[in-house]
Structures are given as C-alpha cells and as structure tokens.
Amino acid sequence: MKKITVGLIQQANGEDVPGNLKLLAENIEACAGKGAQIVVLQELHNTRYFCQTENTGLFDLAETIPGPSTAFYSELAAVHQIVLVASLFEKRAPGVYHNTAVVFDTDGSMAGKYRKMHIPDDPAYYEKFYFTPGDLGFEPVRTSLGKLGVLVCWDQWYPEAARLMALKGAEMLIYPTAIGWESSDTEDERLRQLDAWIISQRAHAVANGLPVISVNRVGHEPDPSGRTNGIRFWGNSFVAGPQGEFLAQAGNEEPENLVVEIDTERSENVRRWWPFLRDRRVDGYDGITKRFID
C-alpha cells in the first residue's frame, strides 16, 4: 500500500513579510518533524491577500520565477526532504503577472508550476486587475512522490479543471486557497458559502475517485481602502478521501497545522467500485466547450 503523509499549513498573515516567511518556515519544519512528506501552503502565503483593492504599487510584490522566494522554498524543501507546494505572485514580464503555484521536489529542485486559470473579479477579490489567466493548462506536476494535480482557489469551483487533472493521471488534487467572509454577510449566508465551498471540493473527490487537499488562510485582514471591513478568512482547511470522506479538517478561527496520512491506493479500489471514468459518455459532451448553449 502506498501511503503518503501530507502537511497542511493554515496560517494568519500580517503586514510583516519577513515575519510571515519566518512563521512559514517554522510551520514547514513542524510538519516535516511530524512525518509530512508533502507540505502544502495557502494561496499567496508570503503576504496579506492584497487583492482587496486595485493598486498599481502592489505589483512590486511580484517576483520572477526563479527568484528570491523560489530560492527560499527550494532550500526548505531540500533541508526537510519534502515535496513543497508554494503559491507565488509571479512577474513573468513587464505588464504580465500570474498567480502561480510552484512545486519543489525533495531535493529542492523545481518539479513544475501551475498558473491559476480561473481568475475572479468580485468585490474584495479584484484578481483580474493583477493576474493574467494561466496558459500552462491543467497539467499535473510529476514529483518523486507521484503526480500532483495542483490548482488554485477559484479553480476549485470548476469540475472541468478537476476532471482534466484526473484524466491526465493526477493522484491527488491540491488547492492552495484564500477565501473568506465579508463583514456584512449574515450568519446564515456565511454557513451557505462555507458549505458550498466544502461540498464542491468533496464532489471533485467523489467524481474523480481522488483525495482532495484544500489549504485556506485564516484570520481577519483589513481593507486598506477602508471601504469595507475587510475579509475574515474562514480557514477550514481539509483533506477528503476519494469518496469525499473527511480525513482531517481544521477550524475556522485559528492558525493550525494538519498532518494527515493518505492511502493513495484506495483510489484504485474506489474507482473499481464506482467506475465513473469508465461510464463517461465522451461521445456526447461536445457542448461542454461552449460558453452557453442557446
């Protein structure tokens, strides 16, 4: 049986970037010390979630890949001999920036990267201002511990993205995330949003017979413009098995590290019991590539 231990780091970030990096390094070391072989960080983990406003000065936060952050996380991966999934603000060229996940292998080498494909543009999530949609497609990253289907946040709402990763041989789906509540949301609305977020990702696990790892940030981050009361990121980082079952789940208030053992061979058994991939009617899905069918 192939069992892999995964660490999830649910962190609250402040304005002090070196302090955020120091805390990340400590949490990575803590997860590795508990046996984690793969460690997953939340979306855009070096800084606060800066997309609450549209500010051209914030493009200065972006870095080239490779660059200072890739060197930092490469060293951590090598020192702890882990596969590390990071999430960076990539400066590709003047005027071209991406929201990019970078995967480092156990020797510190860069195993691959994924550029976020689905880019939101909603109040307090003004990502289209900052990020060019990804152009690397839905390609799993091959590591020494298997093929990882790495996607990012808004991608987690799209079954097409999960399916394509599964069809290309991903052994697990991984979602670095930054999502939370706006202060004016009612308690009922907050519960609906959180339930929808969890249900959608558990459904990807079920439909594809794969484990899902979702890592969200936590804590309140103010709106620099003062127009809103900021975002309270809801945490709830979790791991679901290939039938959607919870293997572990963090709370919604505090920073937390989860270290979880995943039996990747269970996916084979689940796909034998529930052969959804076998029974797909690929001859009837032409319309899926249309924006809308009138």
N, C-alpha and C positions, 0 to 999 in steps of 0.2 A: 504494500500500500504506500502511495506517495503522499506524505503529509508535509505540509508547509506551514510554518508559523509566521503570522503576519502581525505587524505592529501598526496601530493607527494613532496618530498624534492630533488630538483635538485641542487647539491652542487659542488663547485670547491674546491678541496683539495690541501693542501700544505704538506711540509715535517714534520711540527709540528703536531704530532699525538694528543697530548692533546688539541691543538688548534682546530683540526678537530672535536674532540669529544665535545668540548665546543660549537662549532658552531652548530653541530647536535642537541645537547640538546636545544639550543635556538630556532632552527627551529622547532623541535618537539613541544616545548611549544607554539610557534606561531601558528602552525597548529591546535593544540588542542584548543587554545584560540578562533579560528575561527569556532569551532564546529566539527573538524575532529574526527571521531570515529575509523577509521583505518588510520595509517600513514605508508607509505612505503618509505624505504631508498634505495639508489642506491647500485649497486654491490660493495662489498669490500670497504665500505664507511669510515672505520677508517683511511685509509692510502691513499697515492697515488696509482695508478694502477701499482703495482710492477712487473707485468709480461712482461714488455717491454724487460727485459734481463733475462738470466738464471744465477742465483747467489745463491749458496747454503746458504750463510749467511742470505738470506731473509726468510728462513724457521723459523728464530727466531721471525718473526712477527706473526706466528700462535699461537693459543690458544686452550686449551681444551674447550669442551662444556659439562657441565657448566664450567665457568671460569670468569676472570675479566670482559670481555665485556658482557657476558650474565647477570652478576650481575648489571652492569651499565644500560643496556637497560631494564632489568626487573623492576628496580626501576622507570625508566622514564615511562614505561607503566602503572605501578600501580599508580604513582603520578597523571598522567593525565587521568587515567582510559580509556586508548585506547588499541586497538589491534595494535601491532607494528611489522612490518616485517623488520628484520635486515638481514645483509649479512656479514658473517664472514669467515676468513681463519681458518679452523678447524684443530687442531692437534689431530688426533684420536689415533695414536700410533707412536712409532719411525719409520720413513720412510713412514707413511701413513697419508696423508693430504687431506682435501677436501675443496671445495668451497661450503659453506653451508649457506642456508637461515634458520634463526631461527625466529619463530613466538611466540610472547608473548601475552597473553590474558590481559584483562582489570584489572585483579587483580595482574598482574606481573608474573603469572605462565607461564612456557614454554608450549605452546599449542602443539608444534610439530616442526619438522625441515625437510628440504629437501636438499639433497646433489646433486649438479649440475651433471646431467647425461651426457650431451654432452660437451666435453672438446676440445676447439680449439687448434691448433698448427700452427700459422701463424706468419709472420714477425711482431714483436712488441706485439704479443699476444701468448707468449710461455707458455700457461697454462698447457700443458701436462707435463712440467717439474715439476710443483708444485702440481698439483691436481690429485688424484686418481678419476676415474669416480664414480659417486654416485651408491649406492647399496640399496637405500630405495624405488626405483621405483617411479612411478608417482601417489602419494597418496595425495589427498587434506588434508589440515590441518583443523581440526574441532575447531572452536572458538565460543565464545558466540555470535558473530555476523554472523555466518554462516561458510560454508566450503570454504576455500580459496585454489585455485589451484596455488600454488607458484612454479614458475620455475625460472631459472636464465640465463640471457643474451643469450649465444649461443643456449640455448634451444628454444629461440623464433623463430628460423628459421624452426623448425620441427613441421609440422602439427600433427604428430603422438603423440607428447607429449601433445599438447593442447587437442587433441581428447580424449586421455586416461583420462586426468584430468576431462574433461566434462562428460565422461561416468561413472566416479566414483562419480559424484554429485557435482563437484565444482560449486560454484555460481558466481565466477569471476576468471579470470586469471590474475596473477600478475607476472611481470618480472622486478626484480632489474637488472640493466644493466650498462655496461661500454663499450661504443663503440664510435669510432670517426674516423677522417680522418688522413691519413699520409700526411706529408707536400708536398710530390711530386705529390699528386693527383690533376688532373686538376679540374677546376670548374664544367665542365660537368660530370666528374666522381664522384665528390662529390655529386652532385644532384642525380645521378643514385643510389648511395649507400644509401643515406638518404631515397629516395622514396621507394626503395626495402625494407628497414627496416620497414618503416611505413606500407606499403602495406601488408607485410607478416603478421604483427600482427593484422591489421584490418581484414584481411581474416580469422584469427583464431576466431575473434569475430563473424563474419558473419556465418562461417561454423558451429559454436557451439552454436550460439544464446546466447552469454555471454558477459558481459563487460570485457574489457581488460585494465589493468593499467600497464603502462611501465614507469619506472623511470631511467633516464640516468644521468650520471655525465656531467659536463660541464667544459670548460676551457682547457688551454694548460698544458700538463705535459711533461717535457723534458725526453729524453732518457738518463739514467745515463751513458751509454757506449759511448755516443756521435756519434754512428754510423748512427743514423737517427736524424731528427729534432724533434722527439717526436710525440705525438698524440694530436690533438685538438679534444677533446670530444665534440660531436655535440648537447648535450642537447636534445631539442625537446621532453622532457617527455610529455606523453599524456594519456588521458583516452578516450577510444572509447566505444560506446554503443553496444548492441547486433546486430545491423545492420551495424556495422562498422562506425557509425557516430561519429564525434569528439564531445566530451563533453567539453574538455579543452585541450590546448596544450601550452607548454612553448616555449620560443625562443631558439636559438642555441648559444647565446653568453654569457649570464649572469646567475648567480645563481638565482633560483626562487622557491618559494613555490606555489603549486596549491592546492586549497581546492574545492572539486567537490562533488556535490550530485548525487548519483546513485540510480535509481529506480530499485531494483533487481527483482521486479515482472514483469517488462517489458520483461524480458527473457521468461517468460511463454507465454506471448502474441505473441512474435516474433516466438517462436517455434511452435505455433499453425498456424501462417500464413505461415511459411517456415519450414515444418516438415522434415528437413534433417535427423534427427536421426531416424525418423520412416521409411524413404525410403532407408536407408543404405542396401546394398546387402552383408550382413555379410557372406553369403554362398560363395561369390566369391572373398574374399580378402586374401586367403591363401598366395599368393605371397608377401604380404607386409612385411613378416618377413624374406625374403631373401635379401642378400646384393645386388644382381643384378640378373636379370632373363635373361639368355643367350638364 
